[in-house]
Amino acid sequence: MGKNNFRLIFQFFLLMCLSVASVYSKNLIKNSDFSDGLLYWKCDTYDGAEAEYRFIRDDEFNITITDQGPEYWSVMLYQEDISIQQGKTYTLRFDA
């Protein structure tokens, strides 16, 4: 795995740590397995960053960064409107 891909995966999952399934409730991430393509997901690049977004298989999404941009958040895959609560425990599980 190249440095840029590792960096993106780390950043993506660091951001997702704040927004994934609560131990005591349902999955907070909509379409978490990409079974509906990119429904609910947003793919963005900022400040001159360049990336290619594509599906490897139905349930596997890949981002190849060709220019990481000047900021750690210059390439993003994310969801909006995820509600989390202070004091609750959230768990992140993924295959990499």
C-alpha positions in Angstrom: 0.0 0.0 0.0 1.4 3.4 -1.0 2.0 6.2 1.4 -0.9 8.2 0.0 -3.4 5.4 0.1 -2.4 4.5 3.7 -2.7 8.2 4.7 -6.1 8.5 3.1 -7.4 5.3 4.8 -6.1 6.5 8.2 -7.7 9.9 7.7 -11.0 8.5 6.5 -11.3 6.1 9.4 -10.2 8.7 11.9 -13.0 10.9 10.7 -15.4 7.9 10.7 -14.5 7.1 14.4 -16.7 10.0 15.4 -19.7 8.8 13.4 -20.0 5.0 13.4 -22.3 2.6 15.1 -23.0 3.0 18.8 -22.5 0.0 20.9 -26.1 0.3 22.1 -27.9 1.3 18.9 -28.1 0.7 15.1 -25.4 1.5 12.6 -25.2 5.3 12.1 -23.5 5.0 8.7 -26.0 4.7 5.9 -25.1 2.3 3.1 -22.0 1.3 5.1 -21.4 -1.6 2.8 -21.7 0.4 -0.5 -24.5 -2.0 -1.6 -26.3 1.1 -3.0 -23.2 2.5 -4.7 -22.3 5.9 -3.3 -25.8 6.7 -2.0 -25.4 8.9 1.1 -21.6 9.2 0.5 -19.7 12.3 -0.7 -16.3 12.2 -2.5 -14.5 15.6 -2.5 -11.1 17.0 -3.2 -9.9 20.5 -2.1 -7.1 22.9 -2.7 -5.7 21.2 -5.8 -5.8 17.6 -4.5 -6.6 15.0 -7.1 -8.0 11.5 -6.5 -9.7 8.7 -8.5 -12.7 7.1 -6.8 -13.9 3.7 -8.0 -15.5 0.4 -7.0 -13.3 -2.7 -7.1 -16.3 -5.0 -6.3 -19.8 -4.3 -5.3 -18.8 -3.9 -1.6 -15.3 -2.6 -2.0 -14.5 1.1 -2.7 -11.0 2.4 -3.6 -9.5 5.9 -3.6 -6.3 6.4 -5.4 -4.7 9.8 -4.6 -2.6 11.3 -7.3 -2.0 14.6 -5.6 -2.6 14.7 -1.8 -3.0 18.4 -1.6 -1.7 20.7 1.1 -4.0 19.6 4.0 -4.7 16.3 5.6 -8.3 16.7 4.7 -7.8 17.6 1.0 -9.2 14.2 -0.1 -12.4 13.1 1.6 -15.0 10.3 1.6 -17.7 11.1 4.1 -21.3 11.3 5.1 -23.2 14.3 6.5 -25.9 14.6 9.2 -24.7 11.9 11.5 -25.8 12.5 15.0 -23.5 11.5 17.9 -24.0 12.1 21.6 -21.5 13.0 24.3 -20.8 10.2 26.8 -21.8 7.4 24.5 -19.4 4.7 23.2 -19.0 4.2 19.5 -17.2 1.3 17.8 -15.5 1.3 14.4 -15.1 -2.0 12.5 -13.7 -2.3 9.0 -11.7 -4.6 6.7 -8.6 -3.1 5.1 
